Amino acid sequence: MVAYDVIEHLKEIYQGQARKERFDIFKALFQCKLAEGSLVGPHVLKMIGYIESLSKLQFPLSQELATDVILQLLLDSYNQFVLNFNMNEIDKTLPQLLSML
């Protein structure tokens, strides 16, 4: 096999695995609802980890989408925070959002 054929063969093998891994990460991310009585810090850190894993798989989320996903999966008790965040059009990085929460 020439180098090109080897590279194409490896892509075929590993793209399927990357797709499944991406699916599993998205599933975990979208099911990552903050549980009542749980601390928000570790919860948001876990979500940031999922978002970073997606970037490593060449599927990055925009800053706005990542922020929206995190805010959507908070408890209703954070509704006032989310409302203020959105009304003031606060543009923060994910670590800054974590710090605010």
Biopython code that builds the backbone (N, CA, C, O; Angstrom):
import numpy as np
from Bio.PDB.StructureBuilder import StructureBuilder

atoms = [
    (1, "MET", "N", (0.836, -1.191, 0.000)),
    (1, "MET", "CA", (0.000, 0.000, 0.000)),
    (1, "MET", "C", (0.880, 1.253, 0.000)),
    (1, "MET", "O", (1.917, 1.305, 0.660)),
    (2, "VAL", "N", (0.450, 2.227, -0.734)),
    (2, "VAL", "CA", (1.140, 3.504, -0.707)),
    (2, "VAL", "C", (0.616, 4.308, 0.476)),
    (2, "VAL", "O", (-0.423, 3.985, 1.052)),
    (3, "ALA", "N", (1.349, 5.356, 0.827)),
    (3, "ALA", "CA", (1.003, 6.144, 2.009)),
    (3, "ALA", "C", (-0.439, 6.663, 1.947)),
    (3, "ALA", "O", (-1.152, 6.649, 2.951)),
    (4, "TYR", "N", (-0.853, 7.111, 0.791)),
    (4, "TYR", "CA", (-2.215, 7.635, 0.648)),
    (4, "TYR", "C", (-3.246, 6.578, 1.003)),
    (4, "TYR", "O", (-4.203, 6.858, 1.725)),
    (5, "ASP", "N", (-3.055, 5.360, 0.498)),
    (5, "ASP", "CA", (-3.993, 4.267, 0.769)),
    (5, "ASP", "C", (-4.033, 3.933, 2.258)),
    (5, "ASP", "O", (-5.098, 3.660, 2.811)),
    (6, "VAL", "N", (-2.876, 3.956, 2.898)),
    (6, "VAL", "CA", (-2.809, 3.676, 4.336)),
    (6, "VAL", "C", (-3.602, 4.730, 5.105)),
    (6, "VAL", "O", (-4.384, 4.400, 5.996)),
    (7, "ILE", "N", (-3.394, 5.996, 4.754)),
    (7, "ILE", "CA", (-4.096, 7.087, 5.439)),
    (7, "ILE", "C", (-5.602, 6.966, 5.242)),
    (7, "ILE", "O", (-6.365, 7.123, 6.195)),
    (8, "GLU", "N", (-6.030, 6.693, 4.034)),
    (8, "GLU", "CA", (-7.460, 6.549, 3.751)),
    (8, "GLU", "C", (-8.047, 5.357, 4.506)),
    (8, "GLU", "O", (-9.166, 5.432, 5.014)),
    (9, "HIS", "N", (-7.308, 4.277, 4.580)),
    (9, "HIS", "CA", (-7.776, 3.096, 5.314)),
    (9, "HIS", "C", (-7.924, 3.415, 6.801)),
    (9, "HIS", "O", (-8.916, 3.035, 7.424)),
    (10, "LEU", "N", (-6.948, 4.106, 7.365)),
    (10, "LEU", "CA", (-7.020, 4.485, 8.772)),
    (10, "LEU", "C", (-8.190, 5.435, 9.040)),
    (10, "LEU", "O", (-8.851, 5.334, 10.074)),
    (11, "LYS", "N", (-8.442, 6.351, 8.112)),
    (11, "LYS", "CA", (-9.588, 7.254, 8.256)),
    (11, "LYS", "C", (-10.885, 6.460, 8.319)),
    (11, "LYS", "O", (-11.748, 6.728, 9.155)),
    (12, "GLU", "N", (-11.017, 5.481, 7.427)),
    (12, "GLU", "CA", (-12.226, 4.652, 7.399)),
    (12, "GLU", "C", (-12.430, 3.937, 8.726)),
    (12, "GLU", "O", (-13.545, 3.863, 9.243)),
    (13, "ILE", "N", (-11.358, 3.423, 9.257)),
    (13, "ILE", "CA", (-11.442, 2.673, 10.521)),
    (13, "ILE", "C", (-11.840, 3.578, 11.676)),
    (13, "ILE", "O", (-12.738, 3.251, 12.451)),
    (14, "TYR", "N", (-11.166, 4.720, 11.788)),
    (14, "TYR", "CA", (-11.326, 5.553, 12.978)),
    (14, "TYR", "C", (-12.440, 6.579, 12.884)),
    (14, "TYR", "O", (-12.873, 7.086, 13.919)),
    (15, "GLN", "N", (-12.927, 6.910, 11.696)),
    (15, "GLN", "CA", (-14.032, 7.847, 11.600)),
    (15, "GLN", "C", (-15.299, 7.272, 12.219)),
    (15, "GLN", "O", (-16.071, 8.003, 12.839)),
    (16, "GLY", "N", (-15.516, 5.988, 12.060)),
    (16, "GLY", "CA", (-16.674, 5.344, 12.680)),
    (16, "GLY", "C", (-16.595, 5.410, 14.194)),
    (16, "GLY", "O", (-17.601, 5.648, 14.863)),
    (17, "GLN", "N", (-15.406, 5.201, 14.735)),
    (17, "GLN", "CA", (-15.227, 5.279, 16.181)),
    (17, "GLN", "C", (-15.415, 6.708, 16.672)),
    (17, "GLN", "O", (-16.024, 6.929, 17.719)),
    (18, "ALA", "N", (-14.901, 7.670, 15.928)),
    (18, "ALA", "CA", (-15.045, 9.071, 16.313)),
    (18, "ALA", "C", (-16.514, 9.483, 16.278)),
    (18, "ALA", "O", (-16.971, 10.235, 17.139)),
    (19, "ARG", "N", (-17.243, 8.998, 15.297)),
    (19, "ARG", "CA", (-18.673, 9.314, 15.207)),
    (19, "ARG", "C", (-19.428, 8.772, 16.408)),
    (19, "ARG", "O", (-20.279, 9.464, 16.967)),
    (20, "LYS", "N", (-19.130, 7.545, 16.810)),
    (20, "LYS", "CA", (-19.801, 6.963, 17.973)),
    (20, "LYS", "C", (-19.411, 7.718, 19.241)),
    (20, "LYS", "O", (-20.257, 7.984, 20.094)),
    (21, "GLU", "N", (-18.139, 8.060, 19.361)),
    (21, "GLU", "CA", (-17.690, 8.812, 20.533)),
    (21, "GLU", "C", (-18.374, 10.174, 20.585)),
    (21, "GLU", "O", (-18.808, 10.609, 21.652)),
    (22, "ARG", "N", (-18.474, 10.849, 19.441)),
    (22, "ARG", "CA", (-19.155, 12.143, 19.378)),
    (22, "ARG", "C", (-20.613, 11.997, 19.780)),
    (22, "ARG", "O", (-21.138, 12.820, 20.530)),
    (23, "PHE", "N", (-21.271, 10.951, 19.284)),
    (23, "PHE", "CA", (-22.668, 10.698, 19.647)),
    (23, "PHE", "C", (-22.812, 10.502, 21.153)),
    (23, "PHE", "O", (-23.706, 11.073, 21.777)),
    (24, "ASP", "N", (-21.937, 9.699, 21.725)),
    (24, "ASP", "CA", (-21.997, 9.429, 23.163)),
    (24, "ASP", "C", (-21.760, 10.696, 23.989)),
    (24, "ASP", "O", (-22.398, 10.898, 25.022)),
    (25, "ILE", "N", (-20.842, 11.544, 23.527)),
    (25, "ILE", "CA", (-20.561, 12.788, 24.259)),
    (25, "ILE", "C", (-21.759, 13.726, 24.172)),
    (25, "ILE", "O", (-22.150, 14.325, 25.174)),
    (26, "PHE", "N", (-22.345, 13.858, 22.985)),
    (26, "PHE", "CA", (-23.536, 14.700, 22.853)),
    (26, "PHE", "C", (-24.671, 14.182, 23.730)),
    (26, "PHE", "O", (-25.365, 14.963, 24.381)),
    (27, "LYS", "N", (-24.853, 12.890, 23.744)),
    (27, "LYS", "CA", (-25.914, 12.295, 24.559)),
    (27, "LYS", "C", (-25.685, 12.625, 26.034)),
    (27, "LYS", "O", (-26.611, 13.043, 26.730)),
    (28, "ALA", "N", (-24.459, 12.439, 26.504)),
    (28, "ALA", "CA", (-24.144, 12.742, 27.906)),
    (28, "ALA", "C", (-24.316, 14.227, 28.195)),
    (28, "ALA", "O", (-24.833, 14.601, 29.248)),
    (29, "LEU", "N", (-23.885, 15.075, 27.264)),
    (29, "LEU", "CA", (-23.997, 16.518, 27.456)),
    (29, "LEU", "C", (-25.454, 16.945, 27.563)),
    (29, "LEU", "O", (-25.811, 17.701, 28.467)),
    (30, "PHE", "N", (-26.295, 16.472, 26.658)),
    (30, "PHE", "CA", (-27.687, 16.906, 26.645)),
    (30, "PHE", "C", (-28.518, 16.265, 27.755)),
    (30, "PHE", "O", (-29.626, 16.725, 28.032)),
    (31, "GLN", "N", (-28.016, 15.233, 28.384)),
    (31, "GLN", "CA", (-28.711, 14.620, 29.517)),
    (31, "GLN", "C", (-28.143, 15.086, 30.849)),
    (31, "GLN", "O", (-28.505, 14.554, 31.898)),
    (32, "CYS", "N", (-27.277, 16.051, 30.814)),
    (32, "CYS", "CA", (-26.531, 16.483, 31.988)),
    (32, "CYS", "C", (-27.295, 17.552, 32.771)),
    (32, "CYS", "O", (-26.765, 18.634, 33.022)),
    (33, "LYS", "N", (-28.518, 17.256, 33.150)),
    (33, "LYS", "CA", (-29.346, 18.196, 33.916)),
    (33, "LYS", "C", (-28.846, 18.233, 35.353)),
    (33, "LYS", "O", (-28.605, 17.196, 35.971)),
    (34, "LEU", "N", (-28.696, 19.441, 35.870)),
    (34, "LEU", "CA", (-28.257, 19.615, 37.254)),
    (34, "LEU", "C", (-29.300, 19.009, 38.185)),
    (34, "LEU", "O", (-30.478, 19.356, 38.104)),
    (35, "ALA", "N", (-28.882, 18.119, 39.056)),
    (35, "ALA", "CA", (-29.785, 17.464, 39.990)),
    (35, "ALA", "C", (-30.043, 18.377, 41.190)),
    (35, "ALA", "O", (-29.167, 19.126, 41.622)),
    (36, "GLU", "N", (-31.241, 18.297, 41.704)),
    (36, "GLU", "CA", (-31.616, 19.078, 42.882)),
    (36, "GLU", "C", (-30.671, 18.747, 44.024)),
    (36, "GLU", "O", (-30.447, 17.577, 44.333)),
    (37, "GLY", "N", (-30.120, 19.775, 44.648)),
    (37, "GLY", "CA", (-29.216, 19.594, 45.772)),
    (37, "GLY", "C", (-27.760, 19.406, 45.385)),
    (37, "GLY", "O", (-26.888, 19.343, 46.252)),
    (38, "SER", "N", (-27.489, 19.314, 44.074)),
    (38, "SER", "CA", (-26.112, 19.152, 43.610)),
    (38, "SER", "C", (-25.435, 20.513, 43.489)),
    (38, "SER", "O", (-26.091, 21.541, 43.322)),
    (39, "LEU", "N", (-24.127, 20.494, 43.575)),
    (39, "LEU", "CA", (-23.360, 21.723, 43.426)),
    (39, "LEU", "C", (-23.245, 22.080, 41.950)),
    (39, "LEU", "O", (-23.048, 21.208, 41.104)),
    (40, "VAL", "N", (-23.371, 23.368, 41.649)),
    (40, "VAL", "CA", (-23.337, 23.814, 40.260)),
    (40, "VAL", "C", (-21.913, 23.772, 39.689)),
    (40, "VAL", "O", (-21.741, 23.531, 38.494)),
    (41, "GLY", "N", (-20.899, 24.000, 40.516)),
    (41, "GLY", "CA", (-19.524, 24.032, 40.037)),
    (41, "GLY", "C", (-19.083, 22.736, 39.367)),
    (41, "GLY", "O", (-18.682, 22.760, 38.204)),
    (42, "PRO", "N", (-19.145, 21.615, 40.064)),
    (42, "PRO", "CA", (-18.752, 20.354, 39.428)),
    (42, "PRO", "C", (-19.619, 20.000, 38.216)),
    (42, "PRO", "O", (-19.144, 19.400, 37.253)),
    (43, "HIS", "N", (-20.883, 20.377, 38.281)),
    (43, "HIS", "CA", (-21.797, 20.113, 37.166)),
    (43, "HIS", "C", (-21.340, 20.859, 35.914)),
    (43, "HIS", "O", (-21.242, 20.263, 34.841)),
    (44, "VAL", "N", (-21.061, 22.147, 36.040)),
    (44, "VAL", "CA", (-20.638, 22.953, 34.897)),
    (44, "VAL", "C", (-19.256, 22.502, 34.412)),
    (44, "VAL", "O", (-19.003, 22.480, 33.207)),
    (45, "LEU", "N", (-18.378, 22.150, 35.319)),
    (45, "LEU", "CA", (-17.058, 21.637, 34.910)),
    (45, "LEU", "C", (-17.189, 20.374, 34.062)),
    (45, "LEU", "O", (-16.473, 20.204, 33.076)),
    (46, "LYS", "N", (-18.100, 19.498, 34.448)),
    (46, "LYS", "CA", (-18.323, 18.272, 33.676)),
    (46, "LYS", "C", (-18.823, 18.626, 32.275)),
    (46, "LYS", "O", (-18.386, 18.035, 31.287)),
    (47, "MET", "N", (-19.737, 19.588, 32.195)),
    (47, "MET", "CA", (-20.265, 19.994, 30.899)),
    (47, "MET", "C", (-19.179, 20.645, 30.033)),
    (47, "MET", "O", (-19.116, 20.402, 28.828)),
    (48, "ILE", "N", (-18.336, 21.462, 30.642)),
    (48, "ILE", "CA", (-17.226, 22.065, 29.908)),
    (48, "ILE", "C", (-16.298, 20.972, 29.377)),
    (48, "ILE", "O", (-15.786, 21.075, 28.263)),
    (49, "GLY", "N", (-16.085, 19.937, 30.172)),
    (49, "GLY", "CA", (-15.269, 18.804, 29.722)),
    (49, "GLY", "C", (-15.860, 18.130, 28.501)),
    (49, "GLY", "O", (-15.130, 17.780, 27.573)),
    (50, "TYR", "N", (-17.180, 17.940, 28.485)),
    (50, "TYR", "CA", (-17.830, 17.359, 27.302)),
    (50, "TYR", "C", (-17.655, 18.265, 26.092)),
    (50, "TYR", "O", (-17.370, 17.791, 24.992)),
    (51, "ILE", "N", (-17.824, 19.562, 26.293)),
    (51, "ILE", "CA", (-17.697, 20.526, 25.199)),
    (51, "ILE", "C", (-16.273, 20.523, 24.650)),
    (51, "ILE", "O", (-16.077, 20.584, 23.436)),
    (52, "GLU", "N", (-15.288, 20.454, 25.530)),
    (52, "GLU", "CA", (-13.893, 20.389, 25.083)),
    (52, "GLU", "C", (-13.603, 19.080, 24.354)),
    (52, "GLU", "O", (-12.831, 19.062, 23.395)),
    (53, "SER", "N", (-14.214, 17.993, 24.802)),
    (53, "SER", "CA", (-14.028, 16.705, 24.114)),
    (53, "SER", "C", (-14.570, 16.769, 22.696)),
    (53, "SER", "O", (-13.976, 16.203, 21.779)),
    (54, "LEU", "N", (-15.690, 17.451, 22.508)),
    (54, "LEU", "CA", (-16.237, 17.605, 21.159)),
    (54, "LEU", "C", (-15.280, 18.396, 20.269)),
    (54, "LEU", "O", (-15.130, 18.089, 19.086)),
    (55, "SER", "N", (-14.642, 19.400, 20.830)),
    (55, "SER", "CA", (-13.666, 20.182, 20.058)),
    (55, "SER", "C", (-12.500, 19.316, 19.625)),
    (55, "SER", "O", (-12.010, 19.445, 18.503)),
    (56, "LYS", "N", (-12.052, 18.432, 20.506)),
    (56, "LYS", "CA", (-10.944, 17.538, 20.163)),
    (56, "LYS", "C", (-11.318, 16.568, 19.043)),
    (56, "LYS", "O", (-10.453, 16.078, 18.318)),
    (57, "LEU", "N", (-12.617, 16.298, 18.913)),
    (57, "LEU", "CA", (-13.089, 15.421, 17.845)),
    (57, "LEU", "C", (-13.433, 16.209, 16.579)),
    (57, "LEU", "O", (-14.133, 15.712, 15.697)),
    (58, "GLN", "N", (-12.933, 17.442, 16.503)),
    (58, "GLN", "CA", (-13.162, 18.305, 15.342)),
    (58, "GLN", "C", (-14.634, 18.671, 15.184)),
    (58, "GLN", "O", (-15.123, 18.811, 14.064)),
    (59, "PHE", "N", (-15.345, 18.827, 16.312)),
    (59, "PHE", "CA", (-16.748, 19.219, 16.292)),
    (59, "PHE", "C", (-16.991, 20.262, 17.375)),
    (59, "PHE", "O", (-17.756, 20.028, 18.311)),
    (60, "PRO", "N", (-16.330, 21.422, 17.243)),
    (60, "PRO", "CA", (-16.453, 22.436, 18.297)),
    (60, "PRO", "C", (-17.818, 23.113, 18.294)),
    (60, "PRO", "O", (-18.424, 23.319, 17.242)),
    (61, "LEU", "N", (-18.288, 23.454, 19.491)),
    (61, "LEU", "CA", (-19.500, 24.251, 19.632)),
    (61, "LEU", "C", (-19.091, 25.711, 19.720)),
    (61, "LEU", "O", (-18.052, 26.032, 20.296)),
    (62, "SER", "N", (-19.890, 26.584, 19.161)),
    (62, "SER", "CA", (-19.598, 28.007, 19.301)),
    (62, "SER", "C", (-19.738, 28.386, 20.776)),
    (62, "SER", "O", (-20.395, 27.690, 21.550)),
    (63, "GLN", "N", (-19.117, 29.488, 21.144)),
    (63, "GLN", "CA", (-19.185, 29.968, 22.529)),
    (63, "GLN", "C", (-20.643, 30.200, 22.939)),
    (63, "GLN", "O", (-21.035, 29.847, 24.051)),
    (64, "GLU", "N", (-21.439, 30.786, 22.054)),
    (64, "GLU", "CA", (-22.836, 31.067, 22.359)),
    (64, "GLU", "C", (-23.640, 29.785, 22.550)),
    (64, "GLU", "O", (-24.431, 29.682, 23.488)),
    (65, "LEU", "N", (-23.444, 28.812, 21.671)),
    (65, "LEU", "CA", (-24.182, 27.563, 21.782)),
    (65, "LEU", "C", (-23.786, 26.815, 23.046)),
    (65, "LEU", "O", (-24.648, 26.287, 23.748)),
    (66, "ALA", "N", (-22.508, 26.766, 23.338)),
    (66, "ALA", "CA", (-22.046, 26.083, 24.555)),
    (66, "ALA", "C", (-22.643, 26.749, 25.794)),
    (66, "ALA", "O", (-23.077, 26.064, 26.719)),
    (67, "THR", "N", (-22.664, 28.073, 25.812)),
    (67, "THR", "CA", (-23.252, 28.802, 26.947)),
    (67, "THR", "C", (-24.734, 28.498, 27.057)),
    (67, "THR", "O", (-25.238, 28.254, 28.153)),
    (68, "ASP", "N", (-25.438, 28.509, 25.930)),
    (68, "ASP", "CA", (-26.872, 28.232, 25.942)),
    (68, "ASP", "C", (-27.169, 26.825, 26.461)),
    (68, "ASP", "O", (-28.114, 26.629, 27.225)),
    (69, "VAL", "N", (-26.373, 25.860, 26.052)),
    (69, "VAL", "CA", (-26.582, 24.481, 26.512)),
    (69, "VAL", "C", (-26.400, 24.405, 28.027)),
    (69, "VAL", "O", (-27.206, 23.788, 28.723)),
    (70, "ILE", "N", (-25.351, 25.027, 28.529)),
    (70, "ILE", "CA", (-25.104, 25.003, 29.973)),
    (70, "ILE", "C", (-26.250, 25.669, 30.724)),
    (70, "ILE", "O", (-26.735, 25.135, 31.722)),
    (71, "LEU", "N", (-26.680, 26.824, 30.251)),
    (71, "LEU", "CA", (-27.762, 27.541, 30.939)),
    (71, "LEU", "C", (-29.079, 26.783, 30.869)),
    (71, "LEU", "O", (-29.871, 26.842, 31.810)),
    (72, "GLN", "N", (-29.329, 26.075, 29.776)),
    (72, "GLN", "CA", (-30.571, 25.303, 29.629)),
    (72, "GLN", "C", (-30.668, 24.152, 30.620)),
    (72, "GLN", "O", (-31.765, 23.753, 31.012)),
    (73, "LEU", "N", (-29.521, 23.622, 31.023)),
    (73, "LEU", "CA", (-29.523, 22.424, 31.857)),
    (73, "LEU", "C", (-29.355, 22.725, 33.345)),
    (73, "LEU", "O", (-29.045, 21.834, 34.136)),
    (74, "LEU", "N", (-29.562, 23.983, 33.716)),
    (74, "LEU", "CA", (-29.565, 24.348, 35.131)),
    (74, "LEU", "C", (-30.956, 24.154, 35.707)),
    (74, "LEU", "O", (-31.927, 23.993, 34.967)),
    (75, "LEU", "N", (-31.047, 24.169, 37.005)),
    (75, "LEU", "CA", (-32.341, 24.046, 37.681)),
    (75, "LEU", "C", (-33.162, 25.314, 37.496)),
    (75, "LEU", "O", (-32.624, 26.372, 37.171)),
    (76, "ASP", "N", (-34.463, 25.198, 37.705)),
    (76, "ASP", "CA", (-35.347, 26.355, 37.603)),
    (76, "ASP", "C", (-34.974, 27.448, 38.597)),
    (76, "ASP", "O", (-35.279, 28.619, 38.373)),
    (77, "SER", "N", (-34.322, 27.079, 39.683)),
    (77, "SER", "CA", (-33.918, 28.085, 40.668)),
    (77, "SER", "C", (-32.879, 29.055, 40.096)),
    (77, "SER", "O", (-32.621, 30.096, 40.701)),
    (78, "TYR", "N", (-32.288, 28.741, 38.965)),
    (78, "TYR", "CA", (-31.324, 29.618, 38.297)),
    (78, "TYR", "C", (-31.987, 30.472, 37.207)),
    (78, "TYR", "O", (-31.294, 31.172, 36.469)),
    (79, "ASN", "N", (-33.314, 30.420, 37.098)),
    (79, "ASN", "CA", (-34.006, 31.154, 36.042)),
    (79, "ASN", "C", (-33.722, 32.652, 36.083)),
    (79, "ASN", "O", (-33.554, 33.272, 35.033)),
    (80, "GLN", "N", (-33.666, 33.243, 37.267)),
    (80, "GLN", "CA", (-33.394, 34.676, 37.364)),
    (80, "GLN", "C", (-31.988, 34.994, 36.862)),
    (80, "GLN", "O", (-31.781, 35.992, 36.173)),
    (81, "PHE", "N", (-31.032, 34.148, 37.207)),
    (81, "PHE", "CA", (-29.668, 34.327, 36.717)),
    (81, "PHE", "C", (-29.642, 34.251, 35.190)),
    (81, "PHE", "O", (-29.035, 35.095, 34.531)),
    (82, "VAL", "N", (-30.298, 33.243, 34.637)),
    (82, "VAL", "CA", (-30.330, 33.053, 33.180)),
    (82, "VAL", "C", (-30.996, 34.255, 32.515)),
    (82, "VAL", "O", (-30.512, 34.747, 31.496)),
    (83, "LEU", "N", (-32.089, 34.723, 33.078)),
    (83, "LEU", "CA", (-32.783, 35.884, 32.525)),
    (83, "LEU", "C", (-31.875, 37.110, 32.514)),
    (83, "LEU", "O", (-31.768, 37.794, 31.495)),
    (84, "ASN", "N", (-31.228, 37.388, 33.628)),
    (84, "ASN", "CA", (-30.306, 38.524, 33.704)),
    (84, "ASN", "C", (-29.142, 38.359, 32.730)),
    (84, "ASN", "O", (-28.740, 39.313, 32.064)),
    (85, "PHE", "N", (-28.613, 37.158, 32.653)),
    (85, "PHE", "CA", (-27.486, 36.874, 31.754)),
    (85, "PHE", "C", (-27.872, 37.176, 30.312)),
    (85, "PHE", "O", (-27.123, 37.820, 29.578)),
    (86, "ASN", "N", (-29.046, 36.705, 29.919)),
    (86, "ASN", "CA", (-29.488, 36.895, 28.533)),
    (86, "ASN", "C", (-29.921, 38.335, 28.246)),
    (86, "ASN", "O", (-29.651, 38.855, 27.164)),
    (87, "MET", "N", (-30.581, 38.972, 29.191)),
    (87, "MET", "CA", (-31.046, 40.345, 28.977)),
    (87, "MET", "C", (-29.886, 41.321, 28.878)),
    (87, "MET", "O", (-29.951, 42.291, 28.123)),
    (88, "ASN", "N", (-28.836, 41.075, 29.628)),
    (88, "ASN", "CA", (-27.678, 41.955, 29.613)),
    (88, "ASN", "C", (-26.669, 41.584, 28.531)),
    (88, "ASN", "O", (-25.615, 42.208, 28.408)),
    (89, "GLU", "N", (-27.006, 40.557, 27.748)),
    (89, "GLU", "CA", (-26.151, 40.090, 26.659)),
    (89, "GLU", "C", (-24.702, 39.950, 27.108)),
    (89, "GLU", "O", (-23.772, 40.438, 26.466)),
    (90, "ILE", "N", (-24.552, 39.274, 28.216)),
    (90, "ILE", "CA", (-23.225, 39.074, 28.782)),
    (90, "ILE", "C", (-22.453, 38.097, 27.898)),
    (90, "ILE", "O", (-22.940, 37.012, 27.578)),
    (91, "ASP", "N", (-21.253, 38.493, 27.511)),
    (91, "ASP", "CA", (-20.404, 37.663, 26.656)),
    (91, "ASP", "C", (-19.228, 37.176, 27.499)),
    (91, "ASP", "O", (-18.246, 37.895, 27.685)),
    (92, "LYS", "N", (-19.337, 35.980, 27.993)),
    (92, "LYS", "CA", (-18.316, 35.415, 28.879)),
    (92, "LYS", "C", (-17.811, 34.097, 28.321)),
    (92, "LYS", "O", (-18.523, 33.391, 27.606)),
    (93, "THR", "N", (-16.579, 33.780, 28.658)),
    (93, "THR", "CA", (-16.053, 32.460, 28.333)),
    (93, "THR", "C", (-16.699, 31.449, 29.270)),
    (93, "THR", "O", (-17.339, 31.830, 30.250)),
    (94, "LEU", "N", (-16.539, 30.190, 28.979)),
    (94, "LEU", "CA", (-17.130, 29.166, 29.846)),
    (94, "LEU", "C", (-16.544, 29.197, 31.259)),
    (94, "LEU", "O", (-17.302, 29.072, 32.221)),
    (95, "PRO", "N", (-15.226, 29.360, 31.427)),
    (95, "PRO", "CA", (-14.705, 29.488, 32.797)),
    (95, "PRO", "C", (-15.258, 30.724, 33.524)),
    (95, "PRO", "O", (-15.488, 30.676, 34.732)),
    (96, "GLN", "N", (-15.473, 31.826, 32.798)),
    (96, "GLN", "CA", (-16.054, 33.011, 33.423)),
    (96, "GLN", "C", (-17.507, 32.759, 33.812)),
    (96, "GLN", "O", (-17.951, 33.210, 34.868)),
    (97, "LEU", "N", (-18.249, 32.045, 32.973)),
    (97, "LEU", "CA", (-19.617, 31.676, 33.307)),
    (97, "LEU", "C", (-19.633, 30.819, 34.558)),
    (97, "LEU", "O", (-20.453, 31.033, 35.451)),
    (98, "LEU", "N", (-18.739, 29.857, 34.627)),
    (98, "LEU", "CA", (-18.639, 29.006, 35.802)),
    (98, "LEU", "C", (-18.391, 29.852, 37.047)),
    (98, "LEU", "O", (-19.013, 29.628, 38.085)),
    (99, "SER", "N", (-17.492, 30.813, 36.946)),
    (99, "SER", "CA", (-17.184, 31.677, 38.076)),
    (99, "SER", "C", (-18.415, 32.490, 38.496)),
    (99, "SER", "O", (-18.647, 32.689, 39.689)),
    (100, "MET", "N", (-19.189, 32.953, 37.540)),
    (100, "MET", "CA", (-20.397, 33.731, 37.847)),
    (100, "MET", "C", (-21.434, 32.873, 38.554)),
    (100, "MET", "O", (-22.132, 33.346, 39.451)),
    (101, "LEU", "N", (-21.534, 31.621, 38.153)),
    (101, "LEU", "CA", (-22.519, 30.728, 38.761)),
    (101, "LEU", "C", (-22.107, 30.360, 40.175)),
    (101, "LEU", "O", (-22.816, 29.613, 40.850)),
]
sb = StructureBuilder()
sb.init_structure("model")
sb.init_model(0)
sb.init_chain("A")
sb.init_seg("    ")
for serial, (resi, resn, name, xyz) in enumerate(atoms, 1):
    if name == "N":
        sb.init_residue(resn, " ", resi, " ")
    sb.init_atom(name, np.array(xyz, "f"), 0.0, 1.0, " ", f" {name:<3s}", serial, name[0])
structure = sb.get_structure()
